[in-house]
């Protein structure tokens, strides 16, 4: 059914209804003027109008109504002909037939036009022989009737043509609307599927990263790395499907961020290393030395194109090679046109196959799909991406001679800054390194990598040459510290070279040895890594992985791992140390985590519990914050509304606002950017990601010194975030303590407090949700579910996080009944977490209290005076000072958290905190005197 066409027909039908009834008094007047009976004429008009009116009421715009209206329209001029017969105007009434015939086009139905034309013809022919004087004043005239018939046929033909065109135009609009609705439905489906698929994928990749940072043996690390790489490949496949849909709709947007092009190539080649090994394909890369180290462009899309081309090259090659080259073909100022070539020695293609290669869902032929798999979607996406990058892609190939894909893309130069590069410690730069590889391209890659790190590197082409170089350096008193050996070399392979090194006479300690292979560690060392091999790396070598391995191997020479200095918590760059930022977050647990991370990073943090308070803080500070971190869903005023209000006064360049939300999908990110935010960080917050984002946007207002604070030394945390038994148990299911500690930079006491607060805050969340839903407060219920989702993610409760996310989705869709049913499942998941949180409180209460005699009252008095002074100055340092005061009077962590002064400080209510502190001092004073008297 075409709604718009039916609406037009209803308007036409109502117009005809009014027209028919208007003819009733017209007929009476004409009858009176021509000497006929007015009553009879009015009755005739009433019969015509009443018949149509009755049909209209019963059938509306149905075809029966249209046909009756066509007959009735011709009846109106026929009645006038009868009334005006013998009058001078009789012939003029024939014109009225043509006018009334034209009105039938309002039905947009050719059949109604034809019925009206047929009615006119029958009327004229019938009356021509029965009452000829009624048709023409001078009597019957067949010639004139035929002339009128020709005119009617011509007019009817024109009206039928116009009617068909109107119907077609409405049908086209309807089809367009249906297509748009289908496109929107597809986009919504893909967006929902993206969210559902990405959620477990992010968990897989996230836990691979976390597991990789724990103590694993080399084989376990290799397995975890491969799981992460496979997960990234699957995520890219998901992105391919979504990108193709976005490209179809013209909605794919490109970003422009700095990235290391050589690392990007190495990382993508690493992903195909397993497939290349299985097909015995050697994969190498050649990057022009003229190419800047860093480019400005969309790294994700560049990687997408590169990975697709290299994967195809490996897939269609066997016992051959794949070469990736990158060079500059045109340079204008800071703008480049780069040329990416992927050359393989595979099966090649005919000219016909090449012509259809970049079309969607198309491969070389059907047999290609059966042999090699795939949907033929990847190259179509590559073409769309490359063209959007202002470039082009083509292929040169011949059957049996391999293929060369050539993609050209526009990019810009990015200034190389050491802050964005992996830090190379000074003792690593001092190492003497030797590398042995029979492949010249591989040696060139290593040469470029080590040159970028400013590490001297000697290169040889075989195991024998490596032994000679090691022997010569040892005799000269400049022994090598590290040797990289390719496994597959002619003559003496890598492992045989290691054995020969061990048998050598040497004055200095033998260098640590890394084996490099394109065939996987398991096939090389099925029995495990020998003691003489420090690590095994897989080709193509990822520079970052190589550097991390070298640092790890070098650290093994400096003593036991337990003696190593703890790693520094992520911090912002030195120029931002001491800058003041505003945190706007309504959830206490999320606020505590963020404050800890930001404070350890060297920033001074002001806080606000909702958007309204946040706007007031910005106004009071005259916008002099280095950045504002804004939660999105908050009571009273959410982050979107608060950002829009702030942007009325301060621009994005003047005051950066960064969203922090548990919504990670692109629509939420775009909504934040549209509101005026600069960037978007997903919860749970990764400390390193938070610091990188802050460094990109932090702006210290030059006009104000109030936003600066003294720079403190960065806080040190253990890299593996060990659980401290004195504060937390080794295990506390369902909390993943080790992973959660990484979220808080290894602060076990803080994590303990957050878990206890979680137990207190969300113990009755199920009942709270039911109350909100029963009262119709779905927005409040949704906000509570959103808050629980974010906190569960931060405390590493993935099952609760997923359940809360589903609850939030149901509430957002208005599905209150389904949401109420889902509360039961959420409570079942929450119960063990709440019990675990309460067990921490119980264990602390069971501990023996500190005796009054053990308290140093003089120390407590000094700490109290210091705290009171800071409170009077309304200094944020009062929080740390309270911790010292609480320790001096013997409060444990739980008691500190529950102390009224601490609660007041959490709300930045300094006046109340002073009153409570004085009351606390008065309560302690008698104890002091008693103690003194004793």
N, C-alpha and C positions, 0 to 999 in steps of 0.2 A: 504494500500500500504506500502510495506517495502522499505524504501528509500535506505538503505544500500545494500539490495539484488539487487535492480534495478541498482545501481551504478556498481556493479560487472558485471551484464549482459551487461551494455553498454561498459565496458572495453573489455569484451570478444568479443562483436560484432565488435568493431573497430579493434581488433587483427585479426579476421577472414577476415575482409575487406582487410587489408594489405596482408594477406596470399594468398587470392584468386588472387589478382592482381600480386603478386610475381610469381605465377605459369605461367602466360602468357609467359614471356621470357624463363622460364624453359622449357615449352613445345616446344618452337621454337628451342631451343638449342638441346634438346633430338631428335627432328625430323630431324634436320640437321645431327646429328651424326649417326642416324640409317637409313638414306636414304629416309626419308619421307618428305612430303611438310612442310616446316616451317610455311608457311602462313596458311595452313589449321589447323595445330596444334595450332598456336597462336589464330586463330579465335575460335577454340573450347574452349580454355582457357578464351577468352574474353566473350564468351557466358555465361560461368559459372559465372565468376566474375561480369559481367554486370548485370545478373539477380539478384544476391544477392545484388549488390550495389543499384539497383533500389528499391528492396524491403526494404532495410535498410533506404533509404531516405524517403520512403512513410510511413512505419509502425514502424520504430525504432526497439525496442526490443519486439514487439508484438509476439504472438505465431506463426503467419504465417511466420515471418522472421526466427524464430528458426527452423521450419520444413524445410523451403527451404534451410537453411544453412546445415542441416543434409544431405539432398540429394546432395547438392553441394560438401560437404566434401567427400562423397563417389565417386563422379564423378571424382575428381582429380586423385586418384590412378587408376580408371578405364581407363582414357585417357592414363596414363603412361603404363598400360598393353597393350593397343593397339599399342602404339609406340614401345614397347620393345618386341613384340611377336617374337619368334624365337631367341631372344637374351639370353645370359646366365643369365642376370639380371631379366628376366621376373618373375621367381618365387619369387625374392626378393621384387617385388612390392606388393606381397600379405601382406607383413609386413606393408606396407604403409597404407593399409586399417585399420589395428588395431590402428596405430598411429593417423590417422585422426578421427577414432571413439572416441578415448580418448578425443579429443578436444571438443566434444559435452557437456562434463560435465561443461564447462564454462557457459552454460546457466542455470545451476541449475534447469533443467526441465527434468524429467524422460521421458516425451513424445518425446523430441528431440533425446534422446539416442535410444529409441525404433524405431523411424523413421529411424535413421541411420543404425541400425542393420538390420531392415527389407529390407532396400535398398541394403545392401551387399548381403543378402540371395537371393533376387530376381535377382540381377545382375549375381551371380554365376550360379544359376539354369537356367536362361534364356540363357546365353551365352554357358552353357554347351551343350545345344541341338542345338543352332543356329550357334555359332562360337566357338567350343570347343578349338581351337588353341589359342584363345585370352585369355582363362582362364589358361590353362596349356600347356606348350610347347610340351609335348608328346601327346596331344590330350585329349579328355574328359575322366574324371575319377570321377565317382559318389562317390566312397569311399572317395576320397580326398576332394570333395566338402562337404560331410557330416562332415568330420573331421574339416574343416574350420568353418562349421556351429556351431559345438559344441564349438569351441574356441570363436566364435563371441558371442554365447549365454552366455558363462561364463563371457566374458569381459563386455558384456552389463549388466549382472546381477550385477557385481561389481560396474559398473558405476552408475546404477540406485540406488543401496544402498547408495553410497557416495553422489549422488545428493540429495537424500531424507534427509540425515543427514545434508547436508549443508543448505537446505531449512529450516529444523527444527531449526537449530542453529540460523539462521537469524530471524526466527519467534520468537524464545525465546528471542533473544536480543530486538526485536521490542516490545514484550509484556513487557519485563523488563523496557524498556524506557517509554512505555505508563504508566506502573504502577508508575514509578518514577515521571513522569509528573503529574499523577493524585494525587500522594502523595503531590507533591509541591503545586498543585492547592488547595488541601484540607487544607494544612498548611496555605497557603495564605488566604483562605477563613476564617479559624478559627482565624487567626491573625486579619483580618479586623473586623470580628464579635466581637472578644474580645475587640478591640478598641471602636467599636460602642456601645457595651453594657456597658463596664466599664465607659464610659464617663458619662452617666446619673447615673450610680450606684455610682460613686465617688461623684457626686453632691448630691445625696440623703444622703449618709453617712456623707459627709462633713457638710451639713446643719443640719443634726441631731446633730452632734457634736457642731455646733455653737449655735443652739437653746438650747441645754442642758446647755450652759454656760450663758444663759440669766435668767431673773427672771421668774420662773415658779412655779406653785403650785405643790404639790407632785403628784397629779394625772397626770398633764401634763408631768411632768418629767418621770413618769412611761410609759406613752404612747410614748414619744419620744425615750426612751431607747428601748422599744419593736420594734419600727420602725427601729432603728439602728440595733438591733439584727436580725430582719427579713432580712434587707438589707445585712448584713454580711452572712446570710445563703444563700441568692440568689447568692451572689458573690462567695461563696464557690462552689455552684452548677456549676456556669460558669467555675470556675477553674477546677472542676472535668472533665468536657468535654474536656477542653484544655489539662489537664494533661494526660488523657487517650490517646489523639492523640500524645502528646510528648513521652509518654512511648512506644507507638507502634513504633515510629521512633527512639527510644533510645536516645532522646535528652533532657529528663528531668534531670535537674541538681539540686543538693542539696546544700544548704548553711550551713555554720557553724557559728552561732551567739549565744551569751549567752542569756538564757531566764530562767524565773522562772517557773519551772515545776509545782509547786503547783498552781500558779496563772493560768497557762495554762489549767490545769484540771478543776479548778473552773469556768473559763470563758466558757469552752465548755459545762460543765454541765448546766450552766446558760441558754445556748441556747436551751436546750431540756426541760427546766423546764415547759414551757407552755404545750407541748405535754404530758409530764409525769403527770401533774395535770389533764389533760383531761381524761387520761386513769387510773387515780388513781394508779400511779406507784411511789414508793419511790426510789429516786436516791441518793446514798451515795458514798463516795470515801474514800479509805484507802491508804495513801502514807507512805511508810516505813520511819522511822526516820533515817535510815542509808543512805538514798538518799540525796545527797547534795542539798542545797537550789536552786542552779543554775547549769544548765547543758549547755554544748556547743553542739549545733545541729541545725537542721532546725525546728524551732518552728512551722512554717506554715504547714509543712508536718506532723509533729507529731500531731498537732491539727486536721489535716484533717483525719488522721487514727482514732484518738480517737473519734471525732465527728461522723464519719460514724458508728463505732462500737456501740457507745452509742445510736445513733438514731435508729439503727436497733433493739437493745435490747429493747428500749422503744416501738418501733412499734409492735414488736411481743410479747409483754407482756400485761397483763390485770390484774388489781387488784393485782399486785405483786411488785417485787423490782428489781432494777438493782444496782450492786455493781461494782465500778471501783477500781482496786488496782494496785499499781505500786511498784516494788521492784527491788533490785539489785540481779542478779544471778551469776555474775562474775565480778571481778575487777582486772585490771592489770595496776598498776600505776595510771595515770589520766584517763584511759579508762575504760568504763563500758559497760556491756551488761545488759540492763534493760528489765524487763518483765512487760508488760501491760496486765492485765486481765480484761475482761468485762464479768461479770456473770449475767445472767437474769433468771427469773422463768417463761419464756414464753413457746411457743408451742413446742420447740425442733425440732429435725430433725432426719430422718433416715440416715443410712450409705450411701445409694445411693444419697440422697440429699446433704450430706456433701461432697461427692466426686466431685460434679460439682459446689460447692458453689463459688469458687474463679475464675471461668471462666467468661469472659465478657458477659454481657447481659443475665445472667443466675440467676434465683432464685430457691428456693426450688422446686417449680413446678408451672404450669400455674395458678393453683388456688391461690397460694400465691400472684402472681402479681395482680390478680383480687381483692383479699381481701385487700391487704396492699399497693398496688401501687409500683412504682419504676421501674427502668430499669435493675437492677442487675449489674450495672456498678461499684458501690462504692466499693465492696469487691475486685473486680479485680484490681482497682487502689490501694487499701490498700496493696494488695499482692505485686504489683510492687514497691510501695514506701518502704515497709518494707524490701524487698529483696535488694533494692538499698542502704538502710541503713545498709546493712551487716547482716540482721536478717532473721526471718522467721515468718510465721503466720499459725496457725492451729485452729481447732475447736473441742471441746468435747461436745457431745450432745446425747440426746436420746428423742424419742417422748414423749411429755408430761412432761418432766423433765427439761426443760430449756436448755440453751446453755452457754458455756464458750468459748470465743474467747481469744486466747493467742498469743500475738505479742511480739517478741523479737527484740530489736534494739540496735545498737552500738552508744554510745555517750561519750562525754568527760566531765571532771570536769572543771568548770569555777570558778576562784577565786571570792569569794563574796566580793563585795565592796559596801560600803554604798552609794557611789555616784550614783550607778545604781538603788538603791532601792527607793521606795517612801519615802519621808522625813516624819518622825514622829516628830511633834513638841514636845518640852519638856513638855509643859503643858498637852499634850495628854498622854504622858508616865506617868504622875503623877496621872491620873485618877484611881479611884477604880471601877472595873467593875465586875458585876455579870451576869452569863448566865444560863438560865434554858432551858433544852431540854431533853425529855425523851429518845431520841435515843443516845446510847453510841458512835456510830461512828460520829454523828454530834458534840457531845461534844469534841471528840478527835480532829476533824478538827478545831474547835474554839480554843482549847488549843494550837495547833500548830501555828495558825495564830497569836494569841496574844503573844505567846512566841517569835516569830520572831520579833515582834515590841517592845519587852521588856516592855509590859504592863501587870501588875499583873491581873490575872483573877481567880475568884472563880466560880465553876461549881456546879449546883444542877440539879436534875432530874424531878422536878415537880413544880407546882405553889405553893403548900403548903410549900415546902422546900424553895422556893424563898422568900415567906413572912417571914418565920422564920429567914432566913439569913439577910434580910433587917432590921427586928426588932432588931436582935442581934447587927448588926453593928451600928445602930442608938443609942442603949443604951450604947455601948462601946465608942461612940464618934468618930467612924471611918465610917461615913455614906458612902454608895455607891454613886458614881456620875452618873453611867450609868448602866442600866439593859437591857439585851437582853432576850426576852421571846419568846419561840416557841408558835405558836398559837394552834396547835393540840397537846394537852397533856392530858393524862388520868386524870380524876378528874376535877381539875380546869384548864381551858384553859388560853391562854395568855391574852385575853381581860378581862376575869373574874378576873384574877390576878391583872390586872391594876386597876379595880374597887375596889378590896379589899385593894390595896395599898393606894388609895385615902381616904378610910374610916379609915385607921390606925391612931392612935395617934403617932405623931413623933415630935422629938425635932429639928432635922435638916431638911433642905429642902429635899423633896422627889427626888430620882434620876430621870434623864431623861430616858424615856423608848423607846426601839426599839422593834417592833414586827417582828418576823421572821416567814415566812410562805412558804410552797411549793405550795400554791394554788392560788397565785395571789392576788394583793391588792384589786381588784374590788370585788371578791367574799368574801373577809374578811371584807371590809369596804365599802359596796355599797353606803353609805350615805356620804362618805368622812372621812378623818382621824380625830378622836376625839382629843380634845385639850390636853388630857393627854398622847397621843402617839406622840412622836417626829418624828418618821419616820417608814416606813414599808419596810422591805427587803425581797426579794424573794430567796428561796433556789433553788439550792445550792448557798451558799454565795460566791461572788467574793471578795477576800481580798481587792483589790484596791477600789472597790465600798463601802465596809464596812468602810475602813479607811476614805474615803472622807465623808461618812455620819456622822461618829463620829466627825470629825473635824467641819463639818457644824453644827451639833447639839451643840457641845461645844461652838462654836462661838456665838450661839443664847443667851447664858447666859452672854455674855460680853457686851451687849448693842445693840443698833440698828445697822442694817447692814450698814447704811450710815456712821456710826462712825468708822467702821473697817478700819484698815490701808490698803492702796492699795496694790495689789499683785505685786510682783517684775516681771519685764520683764524677759524673758528667757535669761540666761547668761551662758557663758562657765565656766568650773571649774576654781578654783582659780589659779592653776598653769599655765593656759593659758591666764589669764587676762593681757592685755597689749601687747599680741603678735600681730605681723603685718601680715596681709593677703592681697592678691592681688585679686581684683574683676575685671574680664574681661567681660564687658557687653556693647553692643552697644546701647541699648535702654535707654533713659534718665530716664524714669519713673521707669523701673525695677531697674536701677542703684541706683536711689534715695531710693527706698524701701530697697534694700539690704544693702546700706551704713547705713541707719538708724538702721536696725536690728542688723547689725554687731557691730556698734558703741555702741549701748545700751548693747550689750552682753559683752562689755569690751575689744573689739578688736580694733586695729588701722588699718585703711583701706586705701590702695592705689588702684587707679582705672585706667582702660585702656578701650578705646572705641572699640577696636577690637583685634583680635588675634596677629596681627603684633606688635602693641604697647605693648601688654601683654608680648610677647617674649622679646621685648627690655627691659621692666621693670625687668623681671626676670634676664636677662643677666646683667643689670646694678647693680642689688642687689646681684649678684653672687649666685642666688638661695636661698638667706636667707629670705625666707618667711615661715611662719608657715603652710600656705596652699594657694592654688590658686583656686578660684571659677570661673569656666569657662563656659560662655554661649557657645552654640554649633553653632547656625546659626548667623554669623556676616559677614559684608562686608570685603573686602580686604583679610582677612585670617580668616577662621572659627575656631571654637574651636577644632575640630578634627585635622586639620593641625597644629595648634599652639601646641597642646599637643604632637604630634609626634616630632615636632621640639625641644621642651623642653626636651623630653625624650632622645634625642641624647646626652644630657649632664648630666641631673639629673634624677636619678632613682625614682621610685614610693615610695620607702622607704625614700629617701632623701627629696623629695618635693611632698607632696600629692596634687593632682589635683582633684577637685570635679566638676562634670558637673552640670550645672543648666539650664534646658531646659523645654520647654512646651510640649515636646514629653515624654509621660509617659510609652509607651509600651516597652516590653521586648527587641525588636529588637534594639531600639535606645539605651537602656541601655547597651546592649551587644556591640554595635558599639563604645560607649564611652570607655568601659572597654578594648576592643581590641586595641584602640588607645593609651592606657597607663594611662587612668584615674583611680582613686582609687574608686570612688563612683559616684552616680547619684541621684540628687534631682529634683523632678518634680515641675514645676511652675503651678499655683501660690504657692509660698513658704510658708509653715507653719513654724512660728518662732520656735516652740518647736522641730519640725523635723530637722530644720536647725542646731539648737544647738546640738542635739544628734549626728548628723552626723559629725559635726565639732569636738566634743569631741572624737569621734572615731579615727579621722585621724590627728588632729593637732599635728605638731612636731615643737617645738621651736628650731632652730639651736643653739647648744651650743657654737659654735665658734664665734657667732656674737651677740653683745649687741644692735646693731642698730635695731633689730627687736622687741625690747621690748619698752614699753611705760609705763608711770606711771599708776598704777591701780587706777581707779576711782570707786566710789560707784555705784552700779547698779541703773539704772533708774527705778523709780516706775511708773507703769501704772495701771489704774483701771482694775480690772479683767473682768468686763463686757463690757469694752470699750464703755462708754456712749458717745453719740454725744454731743459736746459742742456747745450750741446754739450761743455763741458769735462768733464762727468761722465757723460753719457749721449749716445749718438748721436741723430740726428734721428729715425731710425726703427729699430726692432728687432723686426721681425715674428718670431713671431706676437703679441708683446706690443703692446698699444695703449698706448704710453707716455703720451700726453697724457691719456687717460682715467684711467690708473693713477695719474698724478701728482695728480689731483684727490682720490684716495683717501687720499693722504698729505700733503695740504695743500701740494703743490708742492715737497716735499723731494726733489730729484733724487738727492742722495747716499744718502738712505734708500732710495729706490726701487731704486737700483743695488745696494745691499747686499741688499735683499730678493730681487731677481732672481737674484743670485749664490747666495744661500742656497737658493732654490728649485731651482736647477740641482744643487746638492750634495745636497739632501735627497731629491729625487724622481728622481734619475738612474736608480735601480734599482727604482722602485716596481712595475714590472710583475713582476719576479722576486719581490719581497717579497709581492705579492698571491698569486702562484702558490704560494709556500711556505706561506702562511697557509691557503689553500684546501686544499692537499694534506694539511695536518696537521689539517684539520677545524676550524681556528680561524676560523670565518666571522665571529664578532663582531669579532676583531682586524682581519680583512680589511675588514669594513664600516667600521670606525673609520678605517682608513687611507684608504679611498675618500672618506669624508666629509671628512676633513682636506684631501685634495687638492682636493675640490670647492670648499671655502671659500677656500683659498689661490688657486686658479685664478680665482675670481671677483674677489678683491681685486686680482690682478695683471692683470685684464682679458684673460683667456684663455677666452672663452666656449665654444669648441668643447671644450676640455679639461674645463671645468666641466660641460657637459652630459654628456660621456662618463663622467666620474666619478660624476655623479648617477645615471646609468643603472646603473653598476656597483654603486653603493650599494643601489639598488632591488632588483637581482637577488639580492644577498647577503642583504638583509633578507627576501626571499621564500624563501630557502633554495635558490635555483636555482644551485647551484655549477657545474654543467657549462656553463650559459649564461654565467655570470660568467667562467669560464676562457676561453671563446671570445672574450668581449668585451675581454679584456686586450690582444689583438693590436691592435684598433682604437685602444685607449687609448694604446698605445706608439707607434703611428704618429703620433698627434696630439702626443704628448709630445716626440718626437725633435727637431723643429725648435726647440721651446722650450728644451730642454736645451742644444742647440747654441748658441742665441742667448745663453743665460746664461753658457756657458763662454767665448763670444767676449769678454765683458766682462772676465773674469779674464785672458784671454790678452792683451788690449789693454793692460791695466794692467801686466802683467808685462813687456810689451815697452817700456814707458816707461823712460827713463833713471833709475837709482836716484839718490837724493840723496846727494851726496858727504858724507863724514864732516866735512869741513872746513866744510860749509855749516850744520852743526848748531850751535845755540847751546847749549853744554853747561850754562852757568849757568842758562839758562831751563829746561832739562830738569830740572836739580836742584831748582829751585824748584817746578816742576809736580809732580815726584815727591814732594816733602815735603808739598805740599798734598794730593795723592791719598792718601798714607799717613795723614795726620791724619783725613781723611774716612772712610777705611776703619776706623780704630780707633774712630771714633764710630758706625760702622755706618750711615752716612748714605747715602740714595739719591742724593745729589748726587755720589757717587763716580763715577757713570757719566759725567756731563758732565766731571768732572775728569780722568778717564782719557783722554777725547778730547783735552783740552789737552796732557796729558803725551805722548800718542802723536804729536800734531803736532809737539811740541818735539823728540822724538827722531827725527822724519823718517819715521814710518810712513804709508803710504798707506791708503786706506779698506779695501782687502782685507786688508792686513796687520793693521790694527786689529781687524777682525772675527775673524781667526784667532788673535790674541794670547791666550796662556793667561790673563792677568789679565782680559781682556775676557770670556772664557768663564766665569771664576769669578764675575765680577760679574753675568753673565746669570742665574746660579743663586743670586745673593745669598749666595754663600759668601765672606764677608769675610775669614775667617781664612786660607783658602787664597790669596786675592788678595794679602794682606799678604806671605805667604811668597814667592809668585811675584814680587812687586814687589821685595822685597829681593834675591832671586836675580838678577833682571834688573839691579838697580843694581850688584851685584857684578860682573856680566859686562861692564857698560859702563865701570866704573871704570878698568881698564887703558887703555881707549881714551882716556879723559879725560887720563890722565897722559901717554900718548904724544903726544896732541895738544898738551898743554902744553909738553912737552919740545921738540916740533918747533918 
